[in-house]
Amino acid sequence: MKKLKGLIGFLMLVIMMVSCSSDNTYSEGTLRIKAKATYTNAGNKNTSDIVITSFKVNISEIGFEVAEGMNSGDDDDSNGDSDGDNNDGVYNDDDETELSGPWVLDLLNQTAPVTTVSIPNGTYEEVEFELSPSLVTTSPIYTKTVEIRGTINGAPFVFWHNFDEDFSIDYEDTAQNLVIENGTYDLVFNFDLNQVLSQVNLSSAVDGDGDGIIEIGPDDTDGNNALASQLSDHIEEGCEMENEEDED
């Protein structure tokens, strides 16, 4: 009889453990994060021949903020989750999903997704991403945050900057929120180079040191420091986000 009671107690313990484990799970969808640049080789302020051949950025972190008042996953908010994490199985507006890079992207030649992740079902009202200088010594843009290469009237140029910037793209229209419901979704960061170039007269850049390369940076020796500041200021304005569900 003692053995039977012990077995019953053991089985009850297993059932409780399975039940607790089940309560701390939530359903997920698949998110493919992509990035690209829109560029048609024309800017409103650039009357000379401007050709962009490469646009690289270093993304160090991406975060997703759950919409206010929304719950994700299989649970509700009845247990009062307000501790800012999702360890209790309730994924709600106190929680945020963060992805750590870095990812170096050539936005004019980017075909593969930045990364593919599983993300809890729910409604997300804001996506945040951080641009910062690459700390990887083997990176093609080591110590740089952004680098643009091309030609101005046939002369090669390079623009680069080492700023740290956190971008927050907020879905102001709640109907446009990112909604994850078990499917596969594409989230696309689109940097509109046309908009950036329309705000900056890139043709005013000069090869001040006469080495055959027009350098535009925060401390370049060609005398284009002010132009570099203008370009970096407009990069944030030229970023937008698109999301759609994959029907395949």
C-alpha positions as CSV (number, residue, x, y, z in Angstrom):
1,M,0.0,0.0,0.0
2,K,2.9,2.4,0.8
3,K,4.4,1.7,-2.6
4,L,1.0,2.4,-4.3
5,K,0.7,5.7,-2.4
6,G,4.2,6.7,-3.3
7,L,3.5,5.9,-6.9
8,I,0.4,7.9,-6.9
9,G,2.2,10.8,-5.3
10,F,5.0,10.6,-7.9
11,L,2.4,10.6,-10.8
12,M,0.7,13.6,-9.3
13,L,4.0,15.5,-9.1
14,V,4.8,14.6,-12.8
15,I,1.3,15.9,-13.8
16,M,1.8,19.1,-11.9
17,M,5.3,19.6,-13.5
18,V,3.8,19.0,-17.0
19,S,1.0,21.4,-16.3
20,C,3.3,24.2,-15.1
21,S,5.5,23.7,-18.2
22,S,2.5,23.9,-20.4
23,D,1.4,27.2,-18.7
24,N,4.7,28.8,-19.5
25,T,4.6,28.3,-23.2
26,Y,3.2,30.5,-26.0
27,S,2.7,30.0,-29.7
28,E,5.2,31.6,-32.2
29,G,5.4,32.7,-35.8
30,T,8.5,33.0,-38.0
31,L,9.9,36.4,-38.9
32,R,12.3,36.9,-41.7
33,I,14.1,40.2,-41.3
34,K,15.3,41.8,-44.5
35,A,16.9,45.1,-45.6
36,K,17.3,46.9,-48.8
37,A,17.8,50.4,-50.3
38,T,15.7,52.2,-52.8
39,Y,17.9,54.0,-55.4
40,T,17.3,55.1,-59.0
41,N,20.5,57.0,-59.6
42,A,18.8,60.4,-59.3
43,G,18.7,63.0,-56.6
44,N,16.9,66.3,-56.7
45,K,19.9,68.4,-55.6
46,N,22.5,66.5,-57.6
47,T,22.9,67.9,-61.1
48,S,26.2,66.1,-61.8
49,D,26.6,62.4,-62.6
50,I,26.2,60.6,-59.3
51,V,26.4,56.8,-59.3
52,I,26.0,54.7,-56.1
53,T,27.5,51.2,-56.2
54,S,27.6,50.2,-52.5
55,F,25.7,51.1,-49.4
56,K,26.8,49.2,-46.3
57,V,25.4,49.6,-42.7
58,N,26.2,47.9,-39.4
59,I,23.1,46.9,-37.4
60,S,24.0,45.9,-33.9
61,E,20.6,45.2,-32.3
62,I,16.9,44.9,-33.3
63,G,14.0,45.0,-30.8
64,F,10.2,44.5,-31.0
65,E,7.8,46.2,-28.5
66,V,4.4,44.6,-27.8
67,A,1.5,46.9,-28.4
68,E,0.0,48.6,-25.3
69,G,-2.8,46.6,-23.8
70,M,-2.1,43.5,-26.0
71,N,-1.2,40.0,-24.8
72,S,0.7,37.5,-26.8
73,G,0.8,33.7,-26.8
74,D,-1.7,31.3,-25.2
75,D,-2.1,32.9,-21.9
76,D,-4.0,35.9,-20.7
77,D,-3.0,38.6,-18.2
78,S,-4.9,37.2,-15.3
79,N,-1.7,36.5,-13.3
80,G,-0.7,40.2,-13.4
81,D,2.5,39.9,-15.3
82,S,4.2,43.3,-15.0
83,D,7.8,42.5,-14.4
84,G,9.0,43.3,-17.9
85,D,10.0,39.8,-18.9
86,N,8.3,36.8,-20.4
87,N,9.5,34.1,-18.0
88,D,6.1,33.6,-16.5
89,G,4.5,32.5,-19.8
90,V,2.5,35.7,-20.3
91,Y,3.9,37.8,-23.2
92,N,2.2,41.2,-23.0
93,D,2.9,44.9,-23.4
94,D,5.6,44.8,-20.6
95,D,7.7,42.6,-22.8
96,E,10.1,43.2,-25.6
97,T,12.0,40.8,-27.9
98,E,15.6,41.8,-28.6
99,L,17.9,40.3,-31.3
100,S,21.7,40.9,-31.0
101,G,23.9,41.2,-34.1
102,P,26.0,42.6,-35.5
103,W,24.9,42.3,-39.1
104,V,26.8,44.1,-41.9
105,L,24.5,44.6,-44.9
106,D,25.2,45.9,-48.4
107,L,21.7,47.3,-49.0
108,L,22.1,47.6,-52.7
109,N,23.2,44.0,-53.1
110,Q,21.3,42.3,-50.3
111,T,19.2,39.3,-51.3
112,A,19.3,36.9,-48.3
113,P,17.4,37.8,-45.1
114,V,19.4,39.5,-42.3
115,T,18.2,36.8,-40.0
116,T,15.2,34.5,-39.4
117,V,13.8,34.1,-35.9
118,S,10.8,32.7,-34.1
119,I,8.8,35.4,-32.3
120,P,5.8,35.0,-29.9
121,N,2.4,35.5,-31.4
122,G,1.1,39.0,-30.7
123,T,0.7,42.6,-31.9
124,Y,3.8,44.7,-32.0
125,E,3.6,48.5,-32.2
126,E,7.2,49.5,-32.5
127,V,10.4,48.1,-34.0
128,E,13.7,49.5,-32.8
129,F,17.1,49.0,-34.3
130,E,20.5,50.3,-33.4
131,L,23.2,51.4,-35.9
132,S,26.7,51.6,-34.4
133,P,30.3,51.2,-35.6
134,S,31.4,47.7,-36.3
135,L,33.8,46.3,-33.7
136,V,34.7,43.2,-35.8
137,T,38.2,43.6,-37.1
138,T,37.4,41.4,-40.2
139,S,34.4,43.5,-41.1
140,P,34.5,45.4,-44.4
141,I,33.4,48.5,-42.5
142,Y,35.4,48.0,-39.3
143,T,35.1,51.1,-37.0
144,K,32.3,52.5,-39.3
145,T,28.5,52.5,-39.0
146,V,27.7,53.3,-42.6
147,E,29.7,53.4,-45.8
148,I,28.5,54.5,-49.3
149,R,30.7,54.2,-52.4
150,G,30.3,55.3,-56.0
151,T,31.4,58.0,-58.4
152,I,30.8,61.7,-58.8
153,N,31.4,62.8,-62.4
154,G,33.4,59.6,-62.9
155,A,35.7,60.2,-59.9
156,P,35.4,57.6,-57.1
157,F,34.0,58.7,-53.8
158,V,33.4,57.2,-50.4
159,F,31.1,58.5,-47.6
160,W,31.4,57.0,-44.2
161,H,30.4,57.8,-40.6
162,N,30.8,56.3,-37.2
163,F,27.7,57.6,-35.4
164,D,25.7,55.6,-32.8
165,E,22.0,55.9,-33.5
166,D,18.8,54.2,-32.2
167,F,16.0,54.2,-34.7
168,S,12.4,53.6,-33.5
169,I,9.9,52.9,-36.2
170,D,6.5,53.3,-34.6
171,Y,3.2,52.2,-36.3
172,E,1.2,55.3,-35.6
173,D,-1.8,53.7,-37.3
174,T,-2.8,50.7,-35.1
175,A,-4.3,49.1,-38.1
176,Q,-0.7,48.8,-39.5
177,N,0.8,47.1,-36.4
178,L,3.0,44.1,-37.0
179,V,0.7,41.1,-36.1
180,I,2.2,37.7,-35.7
181,E,-0.2,34.7,-35.8
182,N,1.7,31.4,-36.3
183,G,2.6,32.2,-40.0
184,T,5.8,33.3,-41.7
185,Y,6.2,37.0,-42.1
186,D,8.7,39.3,-43.9
187,L,9.8,42.5,-42.2
188,V,11.8,44.8,-44.5
189,F,13.9,47.8,-43.5
190,N,14.0,50.0,-46.6
191,F,16.5,52.9,-46.7
192,D,15.3,55.4,-49.3
193,L,18.6,56.7,-50.8
194,N,16.6,58.8,-53.3
195,Q,15.1,60.8,-50.3
196,V,18.6,61.1,-48.7
197,L,20.2,62.4,-51.9
198,S,17.3,64.8,-52.6
199,Q,18.3,66.6,-49.4
200,V,22.0,66.8,-49.9
201,N,24.0,68.3,-52.8
202,L,26.5,65.5,-53.2
203,S,28.0,67.1,-56.3
204,S,29.5,69.8,-54.0
205,A,32.0,67.3,-52.6
206,V,35.7,67.9,-53.4
207,D,38.9,66.0,-53.5
208,G,40.8,68.4,-51.3
209,D,44.0,66.4,-50.9
210,G,44.2,65.5,-54.6
211,D,44.6,61.7,-54.1
212,G,42.0,60.8,-56.7
213,I,39.3,59.7,-54.2
214,I,36.6,62.1,-52.9
215,E,36.3,61.3,-49.2
216,I,33.3,62.4,-47.2
217,G,33.5,61.7,-43.5
218,P,33.5,63.2,-40.0
219,D,37.3,63.8,-40.1
220,D,38.2,63.4,-43.8
221,T,41.2,65.4,-45.2
222,D,39.2,66.5,-48.3
223,G,37.2,69.2,-46.5
224,N,33.8,67.5,-46.8
225,N,33.1,67.2,-43.0
226,A,29.9,69.4,-43.1
227,L,28.5,67.3,-46.0
228,A,29.1,64.1,-44.1
229,S,27.1,65.5,-41.2
230,Q,24.2,66.4,-43.5
231,L,24.2,62.9,-45.0
232,S,24.2,61.1,-41.6
233,D,21.4,63.4,-40.4
234,H,19.2,62.4,-43.4
235,I,19.8,58.7,-43.3
236,E,17.4,58.3,-40.4
237,E,14.7,60.2,-42.3
238,G,15.1,57.9,-45.2
239,C,14.4,54.7,-43.4
240,E,10.9,53.1,-43.5
241,M,9.6,49.7,-42.8
242,E,7.4,47.2,-44.7
243,N,5.9,44.0,-43.4
244,E,3.8,41.3,-45.1
245,E,2.8,37.7,-44.5
246,D,4.4,35.1,-46.7
247,E,1.6,33.2,-48.5
248,D,3.8,30.3,-49.5
